[in-house]
Amino acid sequence: MRAQSRALSNPVALWWAMLTLVSLANIAFWFILYRQLHGGSVAVSWSSETGQMLALSAAYVFGCAFRSVLPRADVQRICLVDSWLSSVFVGRSVATIAEIAFAAQWAIILAQLGAIADAETAVNMARLIVPIIVVAEICSWYAVVTKNFLYNAIENSLWAVAFLLVGIGLGRLLPEFDGLVRGLLIAGLVGIACYLAFLVVVDVPMYVKRWRIERAAGKPLLHPLVGLRDSATQWTVTHEFEHWKEEIAWMSLYFSAAVWGSLALCALSAMNAHVPQNRTQASVTPPAIVQAR
């Protein structure tokens, strides 16, 4: 009983339980969405844009759930569960697939709405998002295998650039729609503004600080090939709050709010056929008047 009491009072254990519960709820919401789109009035095939969005969302929702149940901090090689599934190599591989899928969702939505609104800016922004995130993933892997926090800072800076472009695209679309679509665009812009503020104020400075501390301490970096093997074979189990305190904020937001965004993008994509009805009157070109002769 004493051991259980200590476990329940451990903030890391409570945080881990919260992540797990939220992830289970997110999976349940994905299945509800899947059932609604397949069993409801909207016919969905996996080759359609809505079907692709569901598949991409599944990669993100289930990928984040996996990382919530088996949390780990990549460069530090720490985790909560002593298993090869907790290795950084496995976790980073899952994260790479999930994050590229999430970026692809945003690209699809921007392209869809940009095409409906004839907004070239949104379409152009959509083309840039996935390539930027692919470069960010490469930086993330380099940080992991070399234990160089500077590349984590670069990775998250690239995420900031990508979502700044998403924000520009959504801002261009805002005057083109009203009703529910306009409300969703505003919600997206607010969420992106909060995310960018978090990256600039908290996340990127945290990694820069870690890089400076490691550099001042003279800690050697790993050769990429050595680091790749190390990422697959070395992990340390720790439940100490001191080791996790800087990870808790970003992981909590990442595995909750970001996943809800992925689910919302699916729902918005499924509304594609009804989106033109939400065009503002000023954006809709009136039909030409043909005079009888």
N, C-alpha and C positions, 0 to 999 in steps of 0.2 A: 504493500500500500504506500509505503514511504517513497519507493522508487516511482510509482505512478504519480504521486503528488508532486514530486520534483519535476517529472516530465511535463505535467500539465502547467506548472508554474514557469517553465522555461519559455521565454518569448519566442525562441526559434521554433520550438515544437508547436506552439500555438499558431505561429505564422505559417508553418508547413501544413498544418491541418486546414487553415483557411484557404491556402492555395489549392489543396486537394479538393475541398468542397466546391470552390468556385469552378474548378476544371470539370468536375462531374456535372455541375449545372450547365456549363457551356456545351458539353457533349450532348446533354439532353436537349438543349435548345437547338443544336444543329440537327438532331434527328427529327425534332418537331418541324423545323423548317423544311427539311428534306421531305417529310411526309406531306406537308401542306402543298409543296410545289409539285410533287409527283401524284398525290392523291386528290388534290383539289381541282379547281377549274383551270389551272395553268398547266398545260402539258409540257413536260420537260424531257429532253433527251440529253445524254451526256455530251453529245457533239454540239449542242446549242450553247449560246453564250451563258445562259442561266445555268445550264448543266456544268459548264466549265467553271463558273463561279462557285458552284456547290463543291466541286472537286478541289478547287484551290482553297476554299474555306476549310474543307475537311483536313487538308494538309496542315493548315495553320492551327485549327482548333485542336486536333489530336496531337500535333507536334508540341503545342504549348502545354497540353495536359500531361504529356510524357515528361516534359521538363519541370512541371510543377510537382509531380509525384517523385521525381528523382532530381532535385535541384543540385546544381553544382556551379562553382565559380571557375571559369576556364583557366586563366593564367595561374591562379593560386593552386589549382589542382585539388580543391576541397569539395566535399559532397556530404550528403546526409545519410546515404545508404551504401553499405559496403557491397558493391556489385559491379561487374564489368559493364553493366548497363549505365552505371554512373560515370564511366570514363569520359573524359573530355572529348575524345575522338568520336564516340557514339553520340554524345549530346550535341556536339558542334555540327555533326552531320545532319542530325534531325533538325537543328535550328536553321541550317543553311537552306534546306528544302522548304521549311515552313516560311522563312522570311522572304524568299524569292516568290513563293506563292502569294504571300500577302501583298507584295509590291505589284505582282501581276494583276491582282484584284483591282487595285487603285488605277492601274493603267487601263484596264478594260472599262471601268466605270467612266473615267474621264473621256475615253475615246467614244463610248456610247453617247454620253450627254453632249459632248462636243459635236458629234455628227448630227444629233437631233437639233441642236441649237445653231448649227453651222458656225461654230466658234473654233476657228483655226488655232487660236492660242491654246485652248484646252487639249486639242488633238496633238499639238506639238509637244506639250508638257507630258502627255501620256507616253509618247515615244521614248522619252528620256529616263523615265522612272526605273524601269527594270535594269537597263545597263548600269546606272549609277549604283543600284543595290548590289548587283553582281560584283562590281569593284569593291564595294563595302564589305562583302562577304570574303573576298580575297584578302583584304586587310585584316579582317577578323581572324582568319585562319593563320595569317602570318604572325599576328600577335600571340595566338595560342601556341604555335609550335616553337616560337623563339622566346616566349615569355617577355615580350616587349609591349608594355602598356601604351606606348606612343601610338601604335597602330590601332589600338582600341579607340583612342581619341580621334584618329583619322576616320575610322569606321563610323563612329557616331556623328562626326561632322558631315560625312556623306549622307547619312540618314537625314540630317537636318536639311541639307541641300535638296534631297529628293522630296521631302515633305514641304519645303518652301515652294517648290515647283508645283506640287499638288495644290497648295493653297492658292497660288497664282491662277491655276486652272479653274479651281472652284470659284474664286473671286470673279473671273471672267464670265462664268456661267450664271452667277447670282442674278444679274438683271434680266436674264432670259427666261426665268421661271418664277412662278408663284405657287401658292398652295403648299401641299405636303412636300414637294420636291424642294421648294425654296427653304422650307423649314429644315429639311435634312442637310441642305448645303450650308446653311448657317451653323447648324450643329457640328458639321464637319470642320468648318473654319474655326470655330471656337476650340474644338478638340485639338486641331493642328497647332493653333496658337499656344495652347497649354503645353503641348508636347515639345514644341520648339523652345519654349521658355525653360522647360525642364532640362533639355539637352544643353542649352547654352549656360544655364546657371548652375546646374548640378552635375550632370552626367559627364560631359566632356572635361570640365575642370577636375573632376574626381580622377579620371584616367591620367590627365597631365600631371597631377600631383603625385600619383603612384609612380609614374615614369621618372619623375625628378627624384623621388625618394630612393628608388632602386638604383638610379644612376649615381646619386651621391654616395650610396653604400657600396658602389663598385661591384654590384652583382653581375656576373657574366651572363650574356645571352646564350641561348642554345642554338646550335646549328639546326636549320630546318629539318633535316632528315633525323637527327637525334631527337629533336623536339616532337616530331611526328610519332616516333615510337614511344617517347615519354608520355605523350597525351593519351596513348592507348593502354598504357600499363601502370601508370602512377596516379594514385588518388589517395587522399587523406580524409577519413571520416571525422567530422567535428560538428558538434552541436553548440559550440560556444558562440554567444551573441557577439562577442568582439570580432569574430571572424566573418560574421554574416551581416553586421549592421549596415554596411554600405551597399549591400546587394538587395536588402529587403525592399527599399523604396522602388527601384526600377523594376525588379521582378514582379512586385505586387501590381504595379500599373500595367506592365507588359502582359501578364497572364490573365488580366481581367479586362480592362478598358480596351486594349488593342484587339482582343478576341471579340469583344462585343462589336467593335468596328467592322471586323471581318464578317460577322453574321449580318450586320446592317447592310453591308455592301451587297450581299447575296439578295436580301429582300429588295433593295433598290433596283438591282439588275432584273429581278423578276417582274418589276413594275414597268419595264422598258416600253411595253406596248401602250401603257397609259400615260407615260411621261409627256408626250406632246400635248395632252389635254391641260397640262400645267404650264404651258408657255404663256408668258405675259402677252397682253393684247398688243403692246407696242412692238413686240418681237415678231409677231405673226404678220407676214406680208399680206395685205388684203387682196382678194382676187381682182383681176383686171375687169373693168366694166366694158362690155362690148356693146356699142350703140348700134341699134338697127338702122339700116340705111333705107 
